Amino acid sequence: MDSQARRTHAYFPTPEEIRTLPPDGGANYNRLIFEKSPYLLQHAANPVDWRPWGDEAFEQAKKEDKPVFLSIGYSTCHWCHVMERESFEDPEAAALLNRHFICIKVDREERPDIDHVYMSVTQAMTGAGGWPMSVFLTPGKEPFYAGTYFPKEDHMGRPGLMRLATLLGELWKNERSKALNAAQQVVQALSQAQPKKGREELGPHTLGKAFAGLKASYDVQRGGFGRGNKFPTPHNLTFLLRYWKRTGDAEALAMVEKTLTAMRMGGIYDHVGFGIHRYATDPNWLLPHFEKMLYDQALTANALLEAYQATGKEEYATNAREIFTYVLRDMTSPEGGFYSAEDADSEGEEGKFYVWTTKEITEILGKEDGALFISAFNLVKGGNFFDQATGQKTGDSIPHLQKDPGRLAADLGMEKAELESRLEKIRAALFAEREKRIHPYKDDKILTDWNGLMIAALAKGGRVLGDEKYTLAAVRAANFILDALQDGEGHLQKRFREGEAALPGLLDDYAFMVWGLLELYESTFGVKWLKKAVTLNETMLDLFWDRENGGLFMSPVYGEKLFMRGKDLHDGAQPSGNSVAAVNLLRLAGITANEECREKAEAILQAFSGQIEAQPYVYTHLLGALDFIIGPALEIVICGDQGARDSTVMLDGVNQRFVPNKVLVFRPNTEDCKELDELAPYTREQACVQGKATAYVCQGYTCQRPTTDPEALFRILS
């Protein structure tokens, strides 16, 4: 059975049949057949004798006196599929691995704590990292050799897995002391590299230094950062928006706008079905890695919403709505949670689902509409899509824009509205046709942390765009996560799939869910969301806080003991749990007047201050917390009748403006505010003046006079 069939699980036994299999999976499967992770299940029929990560695997390694081959990846990773086809499905390579090693597979999306520790190893040993990640361990989980993708045989200067496995297997048997010494050196070096409590003084100069770093790597011609691969990195954009708000530096805003526009026009964006692909492999945003990740949709939508608040430009709101359309249509489970990702590959080829030939377009749309789409989206007869492995053109084209709609309409001699209407009808027709194709594999596991990000984006979208369907989708997802992925002790779990919640929640799960709940509170003013955010935040501090050096560990205090307890700050494809937690803590401090939350946020910044000061531009989400602390930060309480026109005018006016360093509390004009009084006792004395919606605004421990005039409130916000 080919790997595409394996990824669609078409050949898999039924659950009833799985229950009858022997513990090792039997003749046709390995032990991964009993797992829920789509990534692990993709490898369940490999001839490699894979085992899931766990005590049983390492005990077997000790019993058989073998080292461990640890392979880490994720279900929509293109090069993970390539390594599987070349080596893990190959009987010869599998026999070699089985002979020399106990082989373990890990889904990095289920176990980011394991991934973080061994990615640190891989980067330390090789100077680079990525997936698939291949690490060779002692039975005590200590690494002695690491790398990423290995072809089956030596190729283009990259060592082959066959040769490498043979050498390392023989090393373990005949010169084990070398392997053990290497492992000891790696463990010692990484332990010494763990961050200690910093002593740097952070301040406005840190923000300026971060802006200078981003400016130095900014691609002035094309937008984005760097001169090679282009990643969305939305937290860079949200930092730049805050820097523009603070300083008035027009260049910071221009960098955001050019980048968002380039992303929306480029091939990295799915112009037919919406949503953003993982990243572009070229500097022009044209050729993407075609997988779609839930977190990219959430974080990009969040940046678009803030850009819309900052500029009022409708194209950013439209783009956010398109992303939400994709997520609600294709990535939402029947229970209301959000799926993790869609693969880059279909029918064994990367990008096949998304590309078109000019002949196809003309046949589907007819001559006139076909010519319009081909011209507008720059399809060419010979194709613009290059196969990444061969570097050859495939004859297919990736739709992308080179002109904005206004300029394109002018060049075509059309009104902009007419062009947009025609292109939307064409897009809908192509989408309907594309739906008939074999779809990329969907990773349908539901992850707590990524759902927290999507809940945050949808909740913000609901209030910024004034569309209740986004808020309702966020409410439904939050209810699902809190019902299905929380145990009896109030601890979050990591993953839900096929009716089963499993794996201990990690820092990101708590921090990202608190973010989502805070956005939900500000969109609905349902006190239950605020109360749950406070409770989860307290649990997070109990389970993850580093009482010696400050900051938060990735794994809980009761979690699995590896050779180091990872602590992450880097805002990479996603912001780190520490970064999100710091901003959450400041928002909670403002809403509840709990100074301990503010102190904890400051302690996170202090704990990592040495790293931050050295390279502030790689911690851009965390710098949102520093920006909040420096201020000015506003605490806004609006008292009124919920749904009444005067209350709505004030609330909508706040939500339409870009005021990142603020918290917003709504106090209903009723006597029954017991839960809010307990969470935010300072609001007890804040009542409506003369029965009108009334705003109370405080800044830096000083409060303005209450006002019933919306314009007076908006002047304060400006």
Secondary structure, 3 states (H helix, E strand, C coil): CCHHHHHHCCCCCCHHHHHCCCCCCCCCCCHHHHCCCHHHHHCCCCCCCEEECCHHHHHHHHHHCCCEEEEEECCCCHHHHHHHHHHHCCHHHHHHHHHHCEEEEEECCCCHHHHHHHHHHHHHHHCCCCCCEEEEECCCCCEEEEECCCCCCCECCECCHHHHHHHHHHHHHHCHHHHHHHHHHHHHHHHHHCCCCCCCCCCHHHHHHHHHHHHHHECCCCCCECCCCECCCHHHHHHHHHHHHHHCCHHHHHHHHHHHHHHHHCCCECCCCCCECCEECCCCCCCEECCEEHHHHHHHHHHHHHHHHHHCCHHHHHHHHHHHHHHHHHCECCCCCECCEECCEECCEECCCCCECHHHHHHHHCHHHHHHHHHHCCCCCCCCCECCCCCCECCCECCCCCCCHHHHHHHHCCCHHHHHHHHHHHHHHHHHHHCCCCCCCEECCEEHHHHHHHHHHHHHHHHHCCCHHHHHHHHHHHHHHHHHCECCCCCEEEEEECCEEEEECCHHHHHHHHHHHHHHHHHHCCHHHHHHHHHHHHHHHHHHECCCCCCECCCCCCCCCCCCCCCCCCCCCCCCHHHHHHHHHHHHHHHHCCHHHHHHHHHHHHHCHHHHHHCHHHCCCHHHHHHHHHCCCEEEEEEECCCCHHHHHHHHHHHCCCCCCEEEEEEECCCCCHHHHHHCHHHHHCCCECCECEEEEEECCEECCCECCHHHHHHHHC
